[in-house]
Amino acid sequence: MSTTVRAEADALEGEGDDFSRESLIDSQSDPLLLRLRLHQTLTTSANTIESGDYRDSAEAVSPLLDFLESSYHGCDEALKRNGVEILTELLAFVSSPSLDQVVRDVFSVELLKVIAKLAIVSDKCHEIVERIVGHFAATCSPRDMVLVLCEAFDTPSKMFEEPTYFGPLLSGLSEVFLRMQRRQFEQIKSAMPVVLKVLKNMSHELDNEGGYYFHSFIQGVISIAMSIREVCKKLEGGRKEDLRALLGLFVLQIMAFISHDSTEQVLVYVPFVSQLSNLLPFCNLSYLGLLTGSDIEKLTSSDQGEKTDDCMLCFSHIKHGAALSVVWGHISDEVMKAAEEDLAVVIDNLRNSQTGRWEAVGMIKYVLSSIDQPWELKKQAIDLLLSVTDGKTSQKYNYEHADCSIYLPSLFSAAQAIENVIVYAPDAILRKNSFALLKRILDDIPPYQRFDILKALITNSNYPSMIAILMDLVKEEVSKEYKQKCLPKNDDTVGVENELPSRSPFLGLNVLQLVEYVLKPPKGGHPSIPEESDAVLSALNLFRFILIAESTTGPVKENFAEGLHGWLLPLRTLVSRIEAENSRKDDEQLAIDTICSLNPFQFVLYRCIELVEERLKCRS
């Protein structure tokens, strides 16, 4: 040390603890002077701790905390320079072999949150902070460090927007887990909520600008999962299985959150997903079990305490993660190999199991219905289900005594999710494939449940164009039933697979109720024309088909008069009024466009009226 610097040190020593914030900031203009001031403050705090002359640990390090807080003020370049100097001195001081362990413990409790803030200043600061946190993690009580690190994670501040703040903390927690010697399951479980809270917050910030830090953050979270696996290997008995199940839940939750990426650059996450997938076999999770949901039931039924505790409540996206685990395997052979799976075998298994297909549809819906998943993942999920349903859905399954009732809510919500993809997907091919998948799923459901789902989709849809598509699907079902009804009973082409039940939901008043729902809305009034023209046209086409196909007797014919007076004639009056109003408009082109939009369903409307009147005449 030079004579000048030594003189400065003596001067600082003479000042004692009585110095102002301004003098602290002034001393930071000289790196050597800054480190001397910090060293003096560290020594003073250490002496206070060793003497035991303090009420609590915060009081013992109060001057040190003031010093560190003051270092955050100033321009960016000064902060970067000062941050490196401060952290370098801190690292040297806390890693000194001569430092009393009690001092080190107090420093770890009180300084860790403040030190972690400096990780966001620069790459060099981040590196030193990681070394300081790592030193505390390696030398202080693991039990105490779990609490300290969790408190640092849970600090409410703008730091939650900075992945660099959490990187060193994640690395430290990972190391602490490996050092624990007792009550490992309980301590790891206690840390899960705060880690997953941070992961959830950060997952919405994922992008590829400055992606290094986000990817480093993700790697830090994965390192925790890897540490839990190593801890699990050392355990025996029931706690080992409980920790294994907890790890499985953690892996699936991570899988769900890291799949959030609005940039659609999903392939950059393949290395991370591969690491997570490599943990699936260790957790006794298979693609078949994840896709059918049976593995989720095993995980959530494991003895990990009350299902309402904080830890269990934080695993709200495990079903999303389960479905995504298989979707990622469909995307990448690297991921599939990491999971030690053969997806072709899994798909073939599901193709030959009707309930398995229903369960797979119910799991994939979590991907399709999520607003956080990118379109590319939804596209891959649709492709996966198309493979599962390829060539195996046939009428023979529909008329077996398979009970679909317990799957009906799940299948309905899946159909709604596919409907939203059809409506909102930016890619025409994706919309087309989604519609093909919807038809396959419906074909795989017994007739009465199929009708119930179609009815529920129609009555719960807010999109007239989608209602039109669904009404066309109903018309296809009605057409198939009439064709089957007209086949001769001794026709050699009619086998067991084509035999119809004695009654069909697509033959009778059920279908007319759907027509009425569109043409005479339950909310009252008339359909909104021309906004709902597509839906009205499809409903009229369905009604016309029934009028043509229905015999002169039967329950449907009894409702023709009601249809005429309740739906058709009021609709004709509405169309006439719209035509009259448009004829008086000044904008001739707008009037022509409106009239042209009415022409398609106007023709069908008049034809329906003619057919009903003919049927009523025959009846009289």
Rosetta blueprint (number, residue, H / E / L):
1 M L
2 S L
3 T H
4 T H
5 V H
6 R H
7 A H
8 E H
9 A H
10 D H
11 A H
12 L H
13 E H
14 G H
15 E H
16 G L
17 D L
18 D L
19 F L
20 S L
21 R H
22 E H
23 S H
24 L H
25 I H
26 D H
27 S H
28 Q L
29 S L
30 D L
31 P H
32 L H
33 L H
34 L H
35 R H
36 L H
37 R H
38 L H
39 H H
40 Q H
41 T H
42 L H
43 T H
44 T H
45 S H
46 A H
47 N H
48 T H
49 I H
50 E H
51 S H
52 G L
53 D L
54 Y L
55 R L
56 D L
57 S H
58 A H
59 E H
60 A H
61 V L
62 S H
63 P H
64 L H
65 L H
66 D H
67 F H
68 L H
69 E H
70 S H
71 S L
72 Y L
73 H L
74 G L
75 C L
76 D H
77 E H
78 A H
79 L H
80 K H
81 R H
82 N H
83 G H
84 V H
85 E H
86 I H
87 L H
88 T H
89 E H
90 L H
91 L H
92 A H
93 F H
94 V H
95 S L
96 S L
97 P L
98 S L
99 L L
100 D L
101 Q H
102 V H
103 V H
104 R H
105 D H
106 V H
107 F H
108 S H
109 V H
110 E H
111 L H
112 L H
113 K H
114 V H
115 I H
116 A H
117 K H
118 L H
119 A H
120 I H
121 V L
122 S L
123 D H
124 K H
125 C H
126 H H
127 E H
128 I H
129 V H
130 E H
131 R H
132 I H
133 V H
134 G H
135 H H
136 F H
137 A H
138 A H
139 T H
140 C L
141 S L
142 P H
143 R H
144 D H
145 M H
146 V H
147 L H
148 V H
149 L H
150 C H
151 E H
152 A H
153 F H
154 D L
155 T L
156 P L
157 S L
158 K H
159 M H
160 F H
161 E H
162 E L
163 P H
164 T H
165 Y H
166 F H
167 G H
168 P H
169 L H
170 L H
171 S H
172 G H
173 L H
174 S H
175 E H
176 V H
177 F H
178 L H
179 R H
180 M L
181 Q L
182 R L
183 R L
184 Q H
185 F H
186 E H
187 Q H
188 I H
189 K H
190 S H
191 A H
192 M H
193 P H
194 V H
195 V H
196 L H
197 K H
198 V H
199 L H
200 K H
201 N H
202 M H
203 S H
204 H L
205 E L
206 L L
207 D L
208 N L
209 E L
210 G L
211 G H
212 Y H
213 Y H
214 F H
215 H H
216 S H
217 F H
218 I H
219 Q H
220 G H
221 V H
222 I H
223 S H
224 I H
225 A H
226 M H
227 S H
228 I H
229 R H
230 E H
231 V H
232 C H
233 K H
234 K H
235 L L
236 E L
237 G L
238 G H
239 R H
240 K H
241 E H
242 D H
243 L H
244 R H
245 A H
246 L H
247 L H
248 G H
249 L H
250 F H
251 V H
252 L H
253 Q H
254 I H
255 M H
256 A H
257 F H
258 I H
259 S L
260 H L
261 D L
262 S L
263 T L
264 E L
265 Q L
266 V H
267 L H
268 V H
269 Y H
270 V H
271 P H
272 F H
273 V H
274 S H
275 Q H
276 L H
277 S H
278 N L
279 L L
280 L L
281 P L
282 F L
283 C L
284 N L
285 L L
286 S L
287 Y H
288 L H
289 G H
290 L H
291 L H
292 T H
293 G L
294 S H
295 D H
296 I H
297 E H
298 K H
299 L H
300 T H
301 S H
302 S L
303 D L
304 Q L
305 G L
306 E L
307 K L
308 T L
309 D L
310 D H
311 C H
312 M H
313 L H
314 C L
315 F L
316 S L
317 H L
318 I H
319 K H
320 H H
321 G H
322 A H
323 A H
324 L H
325 S H
326 V H
327 V H
328 W H
329 G H
330 H H
331 I H
332 S L
333 D H
334 E H
335 V H
336 M H
337 K H
338 A H
339 A L
340 E L
341 E L
342 D L
343 L H
344 A H
345 V H
346 V H
347 I H
348 D H
349 N H
350 L H
351 R H
352 N L
353 S L
354 Q H
355 T H
356 G H
357 R H
358 W H
359 E H
360 A H
361 V H
362 G H
363 M H
364 I H
365 K H
366 Y H
367 V H
368 L H
369 S H
370 S L
371 I L
372 D L
373 Q L
374 P L
375 W H
376 E H
377 L H
378 K H
379 K H
380 Q H
381 A H
382 I H
383 D H
384 L H
385 L H
386 L H
387 S H
388 V H
389 T L
390 D L
391 G L
392 K L
393 T L
394 S L
395 Q H
396 K H
397 Y H
398 N H
399 Y L
400 E L
401 H L
402 A L
403 D L
404 C L
405 S H
406 I H
407 Y H
408 L H
409 P H
410 S H
411 L H
412 F H
413 S H
414 A H
415 A H
416 Q H
417 A H
418 I H
419 E H
420 N H
421 V H
422 I H
423 V H
424 Y H
425 A L
426 P L
427 D L
428 A H
429 I H
430 L H
431 R H
432 K H
433 N H
434 S H
435 F H
436 A H
437 L H
438 L H
439 K H
440 R H
441 I H
442 L H
443 D H
444 D L
445 I L
446 P L
447 P H
448 Y H
449 Q H
450 R H
451 F H
452 D H
453 I H
454 L H
455 K H
456 A H
457 L H
458 I H
459 T H
460 N L
461 S L
462 N L
463 Y L
464 P H
465 S H
466 M H
467 I H
468 A H
469 I H
470 L H
471 M H
472 D H
473 L H
474 V H
475 K H
476 E H
477 E H
478 V H
479 S H
480 K H
481 E H
482 Y H
483 K H
484 Q H
485 K H
486 C H
487 L L
488 P L
489 K L
490 N L
491 D L
492 D L
493 T L
494 V L
495 G L
496 V H
497 E H
498 N H
499 E L
500 L L
501 P L
502 S L
503 R L
504 S L
505 P L
506 F L
507 L L
508 G L
509 L H
510 N H
511 V H
512 L H
513 Q H
514 L H
515 V H
516 E H
517 Y H
518 V H
519 L H
520 K L
521 P L
522 P L
523 K L
524 G L
525 G L
526 H L
527 P L
528 S L
529 I L
530 P L
531 E L
532 E L
533 S H
534 D H
535 A H
536 V H
537 L H
538 S H
539 A H
540 L H
541 N H
542 L H
543 F H
544 R H
545 F H
546 I H
547 L H
548 I H
549 A H
550 E L
551 S L
552 T L
553 T L
554 G L
555 P L
556 V L
557 K H
558 E H
559 N H
560 F H
561 A H
562 E H
563 G H
564 L H
565 H H
566 G H
567 W H
568 L H
569 L H
570 P H
571 L H
572 R H
573 T H
574 L H
575 V H
576 S H
577 R H
578 I H
579 E H
580 A H
581 E H
582 N H
583 S H
584 R L
585 K L
586 D L
587 D L
588 E H
589 Q H
590 L H
591 A H
592 I H
593 D H
594 T H
595 I H
596 C H
597 S H
598 L H
599 N H
600 P H
601 F H
602 Q H
603 F H
604 V H
605 L H
606 Y H
607 R H
608 C H
609 I H
610 E H
611 L H
612 V H
613 E H
614 E H
615 R H
616 L H
617 K H
618 C H
619 R H
620 S L
